[in-house]
Every structure is written in structure tokens, then in C-alpha cells.
Amino acid sequence: MFADLYKLLPSEGVKILLVLFLAFLTGLEREERRTGTGQFSFGGVRTYPLIGLIAYGISFLAGGEILPVTLGFAVVAGFLMLSYRNKLQCAGTAGVTSEMSALTTYLAAALVYREQFWIATTLTVASMLLLELKGALEGLTHSIAPDEILTFTKFLLLTVVILPVLPNREFGPFAINPAKAWLVVVAVSTVSYGSYVIQKVTKGQGGVILAAFLGGAYSSTVTTVVLAKRAKRENRPHLFSGVTLVASGMMYLRLAGLVTIFNRNLITILGVPFLVLAGVSIACGWLWSRVPDAKTGEVEREYEPKNPLELRAALGFAVLFVTILVATHLVVTYLGKAGVYSLAALMGVTDVDPFIMGMTQSAGSSAPLAVAAAAILIAASSNNLVKGIYAYSLSDKKTGRLSLIVLAALAVAGLTPLLWLAR
């Protein structure tokens, strides 16, 4: 029906109708706002369509030439400046959103003449949303701390500023690709930042179970240390040893996601073991945390994560990742499979992310897929054992002993897939 209508009407007539419609929507929103406040405000349901018609008429007469359209834009902007000056004289303080939306209406009409219908409509709808959501958007300034804006800015710096300008080709005898190396940094930072944002949004809600889930996605090692220190003063051994196991289960889900992004062949080997280990450890940890302790009652979470997007930390991760890539290449070349497994066990003592991400890049090239998969399992199990030692050292005696037992059991369970990989 609309196609038939378009054929019946002149093409310029359809464009004029669209200009009137889009401008009228903006004018209607401004008219309602002015009526609601009772204060002087520029424009309404007649002024905005007139601005749209002026822009379309100038574009039509100029044949789409940019200079006359720009001059018309400047003339309309001059009238808007006079309106804003009058507004300041009447109210003392005034916003400039009505004037800016009028300029948007002018641009939308000019775009309609150029048959950029989607862009014109999108600009108008986006403008109306910004105008209509004034209260909600201004309320964000009270709910979002300035340092959170800085954190998000750092995230954009890592992703959309630095990543696109890095060369996407291999350099040197170890075939280091700067773009892929930084993409690893971006992926790990994104997962951590996502967990960080959720923890900030849910601040003050949920107990230590929620802290274990979110903290495990952020960093299971850091979460284990924080829970162990908290357990020392809570006297809830079953609860804290159980949620510590839940955090380590989340680690396997986190690793599964990262491996999936960077090496699809590797995840076909590790996908099932990771999901089974995550599911069993989370379920067992939750059930173990439900075992009654001498002390009862809800334990609220206290830990709030630190900003995971410090540029210095990102650069350090990138350097460590490249170093591990080189080390893995040398170990595979000169020490073989046993050397890779030894390196994996050693890396489990520290942050396993750089090593595991390095194995996703090495798997299928410098290291066989089965060797890389086994090395990742060994590193994760080694890390679980180290976390058990942290928990034993930092928490009270009973909680530490239970945490060490469950994490050691998870470490052993994490090595069982090696029986199939060895075949």
C-alpha cells in the first residue's frame, strides 16, 4: 500500500511530507515541555516544521550544493542565538536544548532532500529521546561517580582507540602480531570490566554467594583472598569454603569464554571438560555452603572490586602475554611437551590468564592442540591448588582446611581430562 502511495505522489511531495512529519514530532515534544513548565521556550508545533521546510527549500533551490545549505544553517543559527539571548534575559539561567533540536531539524530536512531517509529519521528519533529523557539522563550524574566515567573512558581507550591503529601482521622470528596481542588484552579486560560493572550496579545487594559468582568472573584468585580474609572473622567455615569453590567454578566458565573467542579448535577439546568442571564445582560449592554452621544468619558481601582497566595494568598484561608467547615457543622447540607442562604448572602460581591466552595463540602452530589443551588444564589446576594454599594461610583454621580440601579436590578433578588427552 505504501509503495503504491509513493508511486501516486510526486517524489518531492513525499519528501516534504516526511520533513513535516519529523519536524512536527520534535515541535510537539517541545510544545508539551513548554506547556508543562510555563516558561519561555523557543519553538513549538509550527516553528519546527517551518525550519524543516526552510532547510528543504534551500536544499532544493541549491540542487544539493553544500555552501547554500551551510549559509542557511548559519542564518537559522543566528535567529536561534537571538532566541537564546532573550531566554537568558527572561529567566537568568536557561538551557540550550530547544535551539540545538531546531538545528537538528534543519539537518534532518537537508538529509531528506538527499534521500538519506534513514539517517534523517534516526537523528530525529535520537533527538527526541534525548529531549524526553531529560530527567533520567540528568539523574545519572547523581548515580554515577566521576571515577566510573573515567573507568569507562579507559575501556574505550583500550578498545576503540588503541586496538584499530595497531598493525595486524606478524613481526620477528616469533611471529608476534601486535593487533592480536592487544585483542587478547581487550578480551580479558572486557570480561573483567563486565563483572566489575555488575558488581557496582548490585552494590549492597545479595550475599557472599553473589560475590563469589561475580568475583569468580572478575578474578577467582583475588576473590579467594578476599573471602579468606573475611572468613577469619565470620566463623562460617562451610559457607566460605563453599563460596570459594563457587568462585573457582566461575573461573572455568570465564576461561571457556575466552578460549572460544580465540581458538575454536581448542574449545572443541576443552569445552565439555570446562563446562563439567564449572557445573560440578558451582553445584557442590553451593550445596556445601548450605551446610549449617555454628553461627547462622545472612552474610552480606563487603568486597567491591578495584578498577580493572588501569592502563599500566593493561600494558603489563600485554608485555607478560608476549613474553609467555616467546617462552612457550622456546619451550616447545627445545624442551618439548614436558617443558610446556612444567611451564603450565609454574604459571598457575601467578595469574593464569596470560599463559592460557598465549596457549590459544600457540595451539595448532608452535604447539599441538592436545598439548595446548593439556597445558591449560594443568595451569588451571595448579592455580586452584595455589588458591587453596592462600585460603588455608589467610582464613581461620577450619575454613582454611576445608577450602584447601575442596580446591585441591577441584585441582585433581581438573586433571582427569588428561587421561583422555593422553590417548
C-alpha positions as CSV (number, residue, x, y, z in Angstrom):
1,M,0.0,0.0,0.0
2,F,2.8,2.4,0.9
3,A,4.6,1.6,-2.3
4,D,1.5,2.3,-4.3
5,L,1.1,5.6,-2.5
6,Y,4.7,6.5,-3.2
7,K,4.1,5.9,-6.9
8,L,0.9,8.1,-6.9
9,L,2.5,11.1,-5.2
10,P,5.4,13.1,-6.7
11,S,8.7,12.1,-5.1
12,E,9.3,15.7,-3.9
13,G,5.9,15.7,-2.3
14,V,6.7,12.5,-0.3
15,K,10.0,14.1,0.9
16,I,8.1,17.3,2.0
17,L,5.6,15.2,3.9
18,L,8.4,13.3,5.7
19,V,10.1,16.6,6.6
20,L,6.9,17.9,8.0
21,F,6.3,14.7,10.0
22,L,9.8,14.6,11.5
23,A,9.8,18.3,12.3
24,F,6.3,18.1,13.8
25,L,7.3,15.3,16.2
26,T,10.2,17.4,17.6
27,G,8.0,20.5,17.8
28,L,5.2,18.6,19.6
29,E,7.7,17.4,22.2
30,R,9.0,21.0,22.7
31,E,5.4,22.3,22.8
32,E,4.5,19.9,25.6
33,R,7.6,20.7,27.5
34,R,6.9,24.5,27.3
35,T,3.3,24.0,28.4
36,G,4.4,21.9,31.3
37,T,6.9,24.4,32.7
38,G,5.1,27.6,31.8
39,Q,8.5,29.3,31.0
40,F,9.6,30.9,27.8
41,S,11.0,28.3,25.3
42,F,11.9,28.5,21.7
43,G,9.6,27.0,19.1
44,G,6.7,24.5,19.0
45,V,4.5,22.6,16.6
46,R,4.6,25.4,14.0
47,T,8.2,26.7,14.3
48,Y,10.0,23.4,13.9
49,P,8.1,22.3,10.7
50,L,8.8,25.8,9.3
51,I,12.6,25.3,10.0
52,G,12.3,21.9,8.2
53,L,10.6,23.5,5.2
54,I,13.2,26.2,5.0
55,A,16.0,23.7,5.0
56,Y,14.4,21.6,2.4
57,G,13.6,24.6,0.2
58,I,17.2,25.8,0.4
59,S,18.5,22.3,-0.5
60,F,16.1,22.1,-3.4
61,L,17.0,25.5,-4.8
62,A,20.7,24.9,-4.4
63,G,20.4,21.5,-6.1
64,G,22.1,19.8,-3.1
65,E,25.2,22.2,-3.1
66,I,26.6,22.3,0.3
67,L,27.5,26.0,0.5
68,P,24.0,27.5,0.3
69,V,22.7,24.8,2.7
70,T,25.5,25.8,5.1
71,L,24.7,29.5,4.8
72,G,21.1,28.7,5.5
73,F,22.2,26.8,8.6
74,A,24.2,29.8,9.8
75,V,21.2,32.1,9.3
76,V,18.9,29.8,11.3
77,A,21.6,29.5,14.0
78,G,21.7,33.3,14.2
79,F,17.9,33.5,14.9
80,L,18.4,30.8,17.5
81,M,21.1,32.8,19.2
82,L,18.7,35.8,19.4
83,S,16.1,33.5,20.9
84,Y,18.5,32.2,23.5
85,R,19.6,35.7,24.4
86,N,16.0,36.6,25.0
87,K,15.6,33.5,27.1
88,L,18.5,34.4,29.3
89,Q,17.1,37.9,29.8
90,C,13.7,36.4,30.9
91,A,14.9,33.6,33.1
92,G,18.5,34.3,34.1
93,T,19.6,30.7,33.5
94,A,18.4,28.6,30.6
95,G,19.2,25.5,28.7
96,V,20.0,25.4,25.0
97,T,18.4,22.0,24.1
98,S,15.5,23.6,22.2
99,E,17.8,25.6,20.0
100,M,20.0,22.5,19.3
101,S,17.0,20.4,18.5
102,A,16.0,23.1,15.9
103,L,19.4,22.8,14.3
104,T,18.9,19.0,14.2
105,T,15.6,19.6,12.5
106,Y,17.3,21.7,9.8
107,L,19.9,19.0,9.2
108,A,17.3,16.2,9.1
109,A,15.4,18.1,6.4
110,A,18.5,18.6,4.3
111,L,19.2,14.9,4.6
112,V,15.7,14.1,3.4
113,Y,16.4,16.1,0.2
114,R,19.5,14.0,-0.3
115,E,17.3,10.9,0.2
116,Q,19.1,9.9,3.3
117,F,15.8,8.9,4.9
118,W,17.2,6.5,7.5
119,I,19.8,9.0,8.8
120,A,17.3,11.8,9.0
121,T,14.8,9.7,10.8
122,T,17.4,8.3,13.2
123,L,18.7,11.8,14.0
124,T,15.1,13.0,14.8
125,V,14.3,10.0,16.9
126,A,17.6,10.2,18.8
127,S,17.0,14.0,19.4
128,M,13.5,13.3,20.8
129,L,14.8,10.6,23.1
130,L,17.5,12.9,24.5
131,L,14.8,15.6,25.0
132,E,12.2,13.4,26.5
133,L,14.7,11.5,28.8
134,K,16.0,14.7,30.4
135,G,15.2,13.7,34.0
136,A,16.6,10.2,33.7
137,L,19.8,11.3,31.9
138,E,20.4,14.2,34.4
139,G,19.8,11.7,37.2
140,L,22.8,9.7,36.0
141,T,25.1,12.4,37.3
142,H,23.9,11.6,40.8
143,S,24.2,7.8,40.5
144,I,27.4,7.5,38.5
145,A,30.6,8.6,40.3
146,P,33.2,10.6,38.3
147,D,35.8,7.8,38.6
148,E,33.3,5.4,37.0
149,I,33.1,7.7,34.0
150,L,36.9,7.7,33.9
151,T,36.9,3.9,34.1
152,F,34.6,3.7,31.1
153,T,36.7,6.2,29.2
154,K,39.8,3.9,29.8
155,F,37.7,1.0,28.5
156,L,37.0,2.9,25.3
157,L,40.7,3.9,25.1
158,L,41.7,0.2,25.2
159,T,39.1,-0.9,22.7
160,V,38.2,1.7,20.1
161,V,41.3,3.9,20.2
162,I,44.3,1.8,20.6
163,L,43.2,-1.5,19.0
164,P,42.3,-0.2,15.5
165,V,45.7,1.5,15.0
166,L,47.9,-1.5,15.8
167,P,49.4,-3.3,12.8
168,N,47.6,-6.6,12.1
169,R,50.6,-8.6,10.9
170,E,53.3,-10.7,12.3
171,F,56.8,-9.5,13.3
172,G,60.1,-11.2,14.1
173,P,61.0,-14.9,14.4
174,F,58.3,-15.5,17.0
175,A,55.5,-14.1,14.7
176,I,54.2,-11.6,17.2
177,N,51.1,-9.9,16.0
178,P,50.5,-6.6,17.9
179,A,46.8,-6.4,17.0
180,K,46.1,-9.9,18.1
181,A,48.2,-9.4,21.3
182,W,46.2,-6.3,22.2
183,L,42.9,-8.0,21.3
184,V,43.7,-10.5,24.0
185,V,44.2,-7.7,26.4
186,V,40.9,-6.2,25.3
187,A,39.0,-9.5,25.7
188,V,40.3,-10.2,29.2
189,S,39.7,-6.6,30.2
190,T,36.1,-6.7,28.8
191,V,35.2,-9.8,30.8
192,S,36.7,-8.3,34.0
193,Y,35.1,-4.9,33.3
194,G,31.7,-6.6,32.7
195,S,31.9,-8.3,36.1
196,Y,33.1,-5.0,37.7
197,V,30.1,-3.1,36.3
198,I,27.6,-5.7,37.6
199,Q,29.2,-5.7,41.0
200,K,29.0,-1.9,41.1
201,V,25.3,-2.0,39.9
202,T,24.4,-4.6,42.5
203,K,26.4,-3.0,45.3
204,G,24.7,-3.6,48.7
205,Q,22.6,-6.4,47.2
206,G,23.0,-10.2,47.7
207,G,25.3,-12.1,50.0
208,V,28.6,-13.8,49.6
209,I,27.2,-16.2,47.1
210,L,26.6,-13.4,44.6
211,A,30.1,-12.1,45.5
212,A,31.6,-15.4,44.6
213,F,29.8,-15.6,41.2
214,L,30.7,-12.1,40.2
215,G,34.1,-12.2,41.7
216,G,35.0,-15.5,40.0
217,A,34.2,-13.9,36.6
218,Y,36.4,-10.9,37.6
219,S,39.3,-12.8,39.3
220,S,38.9,-16.0,41.2
221,T,42.3,-15.6,42.8
222,V,41.5,-12.1,44.2
223,T,38.1,-13.3,45.3
224,T,39.6,-16.3,47.1
225,V,42.0,-14.0,49.0
226,V,39.2,-11.5,49.9
227,L,36.9,-14.3,51.1
228,A,39.6,-15.9,53.1
229,K,40.3,-12.7,55.0
230,R,36.6,-12.2,55.6
231,A,36.2,-15.8,56.8
232,K,38.7,-15.2,59.6
233,R,36.3,-13.0,61.5
234,E,33.0,-14.6,60.5
235,N,33.3,-18.2,61.8
236,R,31.3,-19.7,58.9
237,P,33.6,-22.4,57.6
238,H,31.1,-24.2,55.4
239,L,29.7,-21.0,53.9
240,F,33.0,-19.5,53.0
241,S,34.7,-22.7,51.8
242,G,31.7,-23.4,49.7
243,V,31.5,-19.9,48.0
244,T,35.3,-20.1,47.4
245,L,34.7,-23.3,45.4
246,V,31.9,-21.5,43.5
247,A,34.3,-18.7,42.6
248,S,36.8,-21.2,41.2
249,G,34.0,-22.8,39.2
250,M,33.2,-19.5,37.6
251,M,36.9,-19.3,36.6
252,Y,36.3,-22.3,34.3
253,L,33.3,-20.5,32.6
254,R,35.4,-17.4,32.2
255,L,38.2,-19.4,30.6
256,A,35.8,-21.2,28.4
257,G,34.5,-17.9,27.0
258,L,38.0,-16.6,26.3
259,V,39.2,-19.7,24.7
260,T,36.1,-19.8,22.5
261,I,36.8,-16.3,21.2
262,F,40.5,-17.0,20.2
263,N,40.7,-20.7,19.2
264,R,37.6,-22.6,18.1
265,N,39.6,-25.8,17.6
266,L,40.9,-25.7,21.2
267,I,37.4,-25.2,22.7
268,T,36.2,-28.4,20.9
269,I,38.6,-30.2,23.1
270,L,38.2,-28.2,26.3
271,G,34.5,-27.2,26.1
272,V,33.0,-30.2,27.7
273,P,35.6,-30.6,30.5
274,F,35.3,-26.9,31.3
275,L,31.6,-26.9,31.5
276,V,31.5,-30.1,33.6
277,L,34.1,-28.8,36.0
278,A,32.3,-25.4,36.2
279,G,28.9,-27.1,36.8
280,V,30.1,-29.6,39.3
281,S,32.2,-27.1,41.3
282,I,29.4,-24.5,41.4
283,A,26.8,-27.0,42.4
284,C,28.9,-28.7,45.0
285,G,30.1,-25.3,46.3
286,W,26.6,-24.0,46.7
287,L,25.4,-27.2,48.4
288,W,28.4,-27.2,50.7
289,S,27.7,-23.5,51.6
290,R,24.2,-24.6,52.7
291,V,25.6,-26.9,55.4
292,P,24.7,-25.3,58.7
293,D,27.5,-23.7,60.7
294,A,27.6,-22.9,64.4
295,K,26.9,-19.3,63.6
296,T,23.9,-18.5,61.4
297,G,22.4,-15.5,59.6
298,E,22.9,-13.8,56.3
299,V,26.4,-12.6,55.5
300,E,26.3,-9.6,53.3
301,R,29.1,-9.0,50.8
302,E,31.6,-6.3,51.5
303,Y,34.2,-6.5,48.8
304,E,34.0,-4.1,45.9
305,P,36.5,-4.7,43.1
306,K,39.1,-2.2,42.1
307,N,39.2,-0.7,38.6
308,P,40.3,-3.5,36.2
309,L,41.2,-1.0,33.4
310,E,44.3,0.7,34.6
311,L,46.4,1.4,31.5
312,R,49.5,0.4,33.3
313,A,48.0,-3.0,34.2
314,A,46.9,-3.4,30.6
315,L,50.3,-2.7,29.3
316,G,51.8,-5.1,31.9
317,F,49.4,-7.8,30.8
318,A,50.4,-7.2,27.1
319,V,54.1,-7.5,27.9
320,L,53.5,-10.6,30.0
321,F,51.4,-12.1,27.3
322,V,54.1,-11.5,24.6
323,T,56.8,-12.8,27.0
324,I,54.8,-16.0,27.6
325,L,54.3,-16.4,23.8
326,V,58.0,-16.3,23.3
327,A,58.7,-18.5,26.2
328,T,56.2,-21.1,25.0
329,H,57.7,-21.1,21.6
330,L,61.2,-21.7,23.0
331,V,60.0,-24.3,25.4
332,V,58.2,-26.2,22.7
333,T,61.2,-26.0,20.4
334,Y,63.9,-27.0,22.9
335,L,62.1,-28.8,25.8
336,G,59.1,-30.4,24.1
337,K,55.9,-31.5,25.7
338,A,57.3,-32.0,29.2
339,G,58.7,-28.4,29.2
340,V,55.3,-27.0,28.3
341,Y,53.6,-28.9,31.1
342,S,56.2,-27.7,33.6
343,L,55.7,-24.1,32.4
344,A,52.0,-24.5,32.8
345,A,52.3,-25.8,36.4
346,L,54.6,-22.9,37.2
347,M,52.3,-20.2,35.7
348,G,49.4,-21.5,37.8
349,V,51.2,-19.9,40.8
350,T,50.5,-16.4,39.3
351,D,47.8,-15.1,37.0
352,V,46.9,-17.9,34.6
353,D,45.2,-15.6,32.0
354,P,48.3,-14.6,30.1
355,F,49.5,-18.2,29.8
356,I,46.2,-19.6,28.8
357,M,45.7,-16.8,26.2
358,G,49.2,-17.5,25.0
359,M,48.3,-21.1,24.5
360,T,45.2,-20.2,22.5
361,Q,47.6,-18.4,20.1
362,S,50.2,-21.2,20.1
363,A,47.8,-24.1,19.8
364,G,47.8,-25.6,16.3
365,S,51.0,-23.7,15.3
366,S,54.0,-23.9,17.5
367,A,52.3,-26.4,19.9
368,P,49.9,-29.3,19.0
369,L,46.3,-28.8,20.0
370,A,46.3,-31.7,22.5
371,V,49.5,-30.4,24.2
372,A,48.0,-26.9,24.5
373,A,44.7,-28.2,25.9
374,A,46.6,-30.3,28.5
375,A,48.8,-27.3,29.4
376,I,45.7,-25.2,30.0
377,L,44.1,-27.8,32.3
378,I,47.4,-28.1,34.2
379,A,47.7,-24.3,34.7
380,A,44.1,-24.1,35.9
381,S,44.6,-27.0,38.3
382,S,47.8,-25.5,39.6
383,N,46.0,-22.2,40.1
384,N,43.3,-23.9,42.1
385,L,45.8,-25.6,44.4
386,V,47.6,-22.3,44.9
387,K,44.2,-20.6,45.8
388,G,43.7,-23.4,48.3
389,I,47.0,-22.6,49.9
390,Y,46.1,-18.9,50.0
391,A,42.8,-19.7,51.7
392,Y,44.5,-22.0,54.2
393,S,47.0,-19.3,55.1
394,L,44.7,-16.3,55.3
395,S,41.5,-17.6,56.9
396,D,40.7,-19.2,60.2
397,K,41.9,-22.8,60.8
398,K,38.7,-24.7,60.0
399,T,37.7,-22.6,57.0
400,G,41.2,-22.8,55.6
401,R,41.4,-26.5,56.0
402,L,38.0,-27.0,54.3
403,S,38.9,-24.6,51.5
404,L,42.2,-26.3,50.8
405,I,40.5,-29.7,50.7
406,V,37.7,-28.6,48.2
407,L,40.1,-26.7,46.0
408,A,42.7,-29.5,46.0
409,A,39.8,-31.9,45.0
410,L,38.9,-29.5,42.2
411,A,42.5,-29.3,41.1
412,V,42.7,-33.2,40.9
413,A,39.3,-33.2,39.1
414,G,40.7,-30.7,36.6
415,L,43.5,-33.0,35.7
416,T,41.2,-36.0,34.9
417,P,40.6,-35.0,31.3
418,L,44.3,-35.6,30.7
419,L,43.5,-39.3,30.8
420,W,41.6,-38.9,27.5
421,L,44.0,-36.4,26.0
422,A,46.9,-38.8,26.6
423,R,45.3,-41.4,24.4
